[in-house]
Amino acid sequence: MAASSRTLKPSAIFKLPWLLISPAKMGLAIIVVFFVFQAFTGKQGLLSWRQYAIEAEALEIQKAELLQRKTHLQDAVSRLSSARADSDFIEERAIRDMNMADPRDIEIKIPTPPPELATN
């Protein structure tokens, strides 16, 4: 018994049930597919959340570093203010930043080790 192969006539293709969907339903389906696609791949989509979390963590680290620097600078400003200037701090800054020293001062400079030796 030979297998019967059924071929569709060109006129039968246009009578398939999927072509009987109304244009309104087809438009609604296209809109739903678009929004589902955007929910995953869009700028605010689910796949972008991981990248945003990584960026947020990096910004939190940067924020902590900046707050630490701000605290250090506020301390330096308070020590340099004219109301209660810290003479030792001012002298230290003058020696370090402007290479000003009393001729009677003895300065001992300790070289810093290279970074690869400092970690051992």
DAGIKA-V766529 format. One record per backbone hydrogen bond with DSSP energy under -0.5 kcal/mol. CO is the residue of the C=O (numbers start at 1). NH is the residue of the N-H. E is the energy in kcal/mol with one decimal. If there is no record, write none. Layout:
co:CO nh:NH e:E
co:CO nh:NH e:E
This chain:
co:3 nh:5 e:-0.6
co:4 nh:6 e:-0.5
co:5 nh:7 e:-0.6
co:9 nh:12 e:-1.2
co:9 nh:13 e:-1.2
co:10 nh:14 e:-0.7
co:12 nh:15 e:-1.3
co:13 nh:16 e:-1.3
co:16 nh:19 e:-1.2
co:17 nh:20 e:-1.7
co:18 nh:21 e:-0.8
co:22 nh:26 e:-2.2
co:23 nh:27 e:-2.5
co:24 nh:28 e:-2.4
co:25 nh:29 e:-2.3
co:26 nh:30 e:-2.2
co:27 nh:31 e:-2.2
co:28 nh:32 e:-2.4
co:29 nh:33 e:-2.4
co:30 nh:34 e:-2.2
co:31 nh:35 e:-2.4
co:32 nh:36 e:-2.3
co:33 nh:37 e:-2.4
co:34 nh:38 e:-2.4
co:35 nh:39 e:-2.0
co:36 nh:40 e:-1.1
co:37 nh:40 e:-0.6
co:37 nh:41 e:-2.7
co:38 nh:42 e:-2.0
co:39 nh:46 e:-2.4
co:40 nh:47 e:-2.0
co:42 nh:45 e:-1.6
co:45 nh:48 e:-0.8
co:45 nh:49 e:-0.7
co:46 nh:49 e:-0.6
co:48 nh:52 e:-2.2
co:49 nh:53 e:-2.4
co:50 nh:54 e:-2.1
co:51 nh:55 e:-2.4
co:52 nh:56 e:-2.4
co:53 nh:57 e:-2.1
co:54 nh:58 e:-2.1
co:55 nh:59 e:-2.3
co:56 nh:60 e:-2.1
co:57 nh:61 e:-1.9
co:58 nh:62 e:-2.2
co:59 nh:63 e:-2.5
co:60 nh:64 e:-2.1
co:61 nh:65 e:-2.1
co:62 nh:66 e:-2.4
co:63 nh:67 e:-2.5
co:64 nh:68 e:-2.0
co:65 nh:69 e:-2.3
co:66 nh:70 e:-2.7
co:67 nh:71 e:-2.3
co:68 nh:72 e:-2.1
co:69 nh:73 e:-2.7
co:70 nh:74 e:-2.6
co:71 nh:75 e:-2.1
co:72 nh:76 e:-2.1
co:73 nh:77 e:-2.5
co:74 nh:78 e:-2.4
co:75 nh:79 e:-1.9
co:76 nh:80 e:-1.3
co:77 nh:81 e:-1.1
co:79 nh:86 e:-2.5
co:82 nh:85 e:-0.5
co:85 nh:87 e:-0.8
co:86 nh:90 e:-2.4
co:87 nh:91 e:-2.5
co:88 nh:92 e:-2.4
co:89 nh:93 e:-2.4
co:90 nh:94 e:-2.3
co:91 nh:95 e:-2.4
co:92 nh:96 e:-2.6
co:93 nh:97 e:-3.2
co:93 nh:98 e:-0.6
co:94 nh:98 e:-1.4
co:94 nh:100 e:-1.7
co:95 nh:99 e:-0.8
co:99 nh:101 e:-0.5
co:102 nh:105 e:-2.0
co:105 nh:107 e:-0.6
co:106 nh:108 e:-0.5
co:107 nh:109 e:-0.6
co:108 nh:110 e:-0.5
co:109 nh:111 e:-0.6
co:114 nh:117 e:-1.1
co:114 nh:118 e:-1.7
co:115 nh:119 e:-1.1
co:117 nh:120 e:-0.5
